[in-house]
Amino acid sequence: MSTVIHGHDDHAHGNGEAHEHHGPPAGFTRWMYTTNHKDIGTMYLWFACFMFFVGGTMALGIRAELFKPGLQFFDPETFNSLTTVHGLVMIFGAIMPSFVGFANWLVPMQIGAADMAFPRLNNWSFWLLIPAALLLMGSFLAPGGAAGSGWTLYPPLVIQQGMAVDMTILAIHLLGASSIMGAINIITTILNMRAPGMTLMKMPLFVWTWLITAYLLIAVMPVLAGAVTMLLTDRHFGTSFFNAAGGGDPTMFLHIFWFFGHPEVYIMILPAFGIISQILPAFARKPLFGYASMVYATASIAILSFIVWGHHMFTVGMPAAGNLFFMYATLLIAVPTGVKVFNWIATMWRGEMTFETPMLFAVGFLCLFTIGGFSGLVLAIVPVDITLHNTYYVVAHFHYVLVSGALFAIIGGVYFWIPKWSGHMYNEALGKLHFWLSMIGFNVLFFPQHFLGLAGMPRRIPDYALQFAEWNMWSSIGAFIFGFSQLIFLYNMVTTVRSGKPAAQKQWEGADSLEWTHLPTPMPYHTFETPPVIK
Amino acid sequence: MTPHEPTREQKRRALASGLALAGLALAIYLVMMFKVFVVK
């Protein structure tokens, strides 16, 4: 990034302290009615944290069931419900809201704005998540249990299930509306509220990645809404869009769903790229290598994400030419992604690196996300995918992308910014313990799933053949190491916020975005009411 | 509490941008639904 900050140290306390006496109102109404981007960001992050533990508990239930062959704890229907709701909770309840939490906290501060463009809309976006989460979780209590079709909600199974599916559809509508409103807010804020001199190409990468992500959201969330609306009318209003018995086509749902679903993958990873692009330069004490190419690579990935959906459905019987098109388009994404990985490594090259917890998670991200990317290339090859489709290889692949990719970036980002957000420094020893247990637990959990998939173990089954027993046992052991190590993170964050040691104004000497250079620690309630001047 | 007040120009542009983006989202939803209904 080429931003030159005008007299930053002189102004370090100038923009915040003038209004420090304007504290927030007390009690529950502060959170209910707040329009402050920091409050709303905090609520998003705690909500995501809660849902992360809810989804994680389901994952541990799944892994406990799969520890050994045979049925231990759950009947097959409940097992299917657990895999389905685990996916929905983690995607829509944990990963996406946590990135929106980051955006709320960081986007206004990193562009020198006082708040989001539509603060009331921002409040509404958050509070829509609560009924959605209640519907999703409450669907376990519906007759027949929660939806068991997998998070992809494929017909015809999803058309035949009980009212839990209707609750899930309504939850998805609410979550989609929340995401669209959030995306409108973020785009408008970035395009309209930047401080004087903050040109687009001076914005921190996190802001850029969110700008592009927000466009993706606006483009594809209505498509998901349309798909689930059609499911609803098929279920209750006599239509047969996806019902073969009435002349409909279940394959059409797959096309519509994955036209949403693949950009959704990038919605969950592009903001992670932004976070990593802020952490690595700070701890390498060098500017990000290839800033402009990072922006163009992010945009290229976003554009390509619209023409690769077919790689999720190579086995449905598309024409060979269609399969080939989707295969080559998918392989093409490796180019801009490779540019990014190269730039991150070049940023670290000959840097004066130190390895505090955020940097550990960023380097962990880089190593493990790249493994997930490579297994994605393996799956992009049509004949290979036809063999591996619906096996644990796919499960291993997308967890390398979404856990060691998106989640590691989120955790690293929280460690990176919590000193600025809370005014307190976290416990570094606990942070490092958390990282290493997560790193070991994650790989023990998911790496063997590659072997299981290559050996032919199908996903979404509660029982399996004896030859899969050993790697499943290891995978479950890894799951419990990984799962319980997240309690260290929770403990560390709660104690940091409540009683951590005071953090410095610029806790990380290499950090160069406005929140570090222009704003005091702890953060005042209102910031940048007078915009900074960026040269 | 002194609320931050965006300039009149910022408000106007924010409103235009918000409406355009919301319209885009709605249009995508409607076009898809309409197209499927017509095909059916």
Chai-1 contact restraints between the chains, C-beta under 6 A:
chainA,res_idxA,chainB,res_idxB,connection_type,confidence,min_distance_angstrom,max_distance_angstrom,comment,restraint_id
A,H22,B,M1,contact,1.0,0.0,6.0,A-B,restraint_1
A,A114,B,H4,contact,1.0,0.0,6.0,A-B,restraint_2
A,D115,B,H4,contact,1.0,0.0,6.0,A-B,restraint_3
A,A117,B,A14,contact,1.0,0.0,6.0,A-B,restraint_4
A,I180,B,A25,contact,1.0,0.0,6.0,A-B,restraint_5
A,I184,B,G18,contact,1.0,0.0,6.0,A-B,restraint_6
A,I184,B,L21,contact,1.0,0.0,6.0,A-B,restraint_7
A,I184,B,A22,contact,1.0,0.0,6.0,A-B,restraint_8
A,I187,B,L21,contact,1.0,0.0,6.0,A-B,restraint_9
A,T188,B,A14,contact,1.0,0.0,6.0,A-B,restraint_10
A,T188,B,S17,contact,1.0,0.0,6.0,A-B,restraint_11
A,T188,B,G18,contact,1.0,0.0,6.0,A-B,restraint_12
A,N192,B,Q10,contact,1.0,0.0,6.0,A-B,restraint_13
A,N192,B,R13,contact,1.0,0.0,6.0,A-B,restraint_14
A,N192,B,A14,contact,1.0,0.0,6.0,A-B,restraint_15
A,I218,B,L21,contact,1.0,0.0,6.0,A-B,restraint_16
A,I218,B,L24,contact,1.0,0.0,6.0,A-B,restraint_17
A,I218,B,A25,contact,1.0,0.0,6.0,A-B,restraint_18
A,P222,B,A25,contact,1.0,0.0,6.0,A-B,restraint_19
A,P222,B,I28,contact,1.0,0.0,6.0,A-B,restraint_20
A,P222,B,Y29,contact,1.0,0.0,6.0,A-B,restraint_21
A,V223,B,M32,contact,1.0,0.0,6.0,A-B,restraint_22
A,A225,B,Y29,contact,1.0,0.0,6.0,A-B,restraint_23
A,G226,B,Y29,contact,1.0,0.0,6.0,A-B,restraint_24
A,G226,B,M32,contact,1.0,0.0,6.0,A-B,restraint_25
A,G226,B,M33,contact,1.0,0.0,6.0,A-B,restraint_26
A,E529,B,H4,contact,1.0,0.0,6.0,A-B,restraint_27
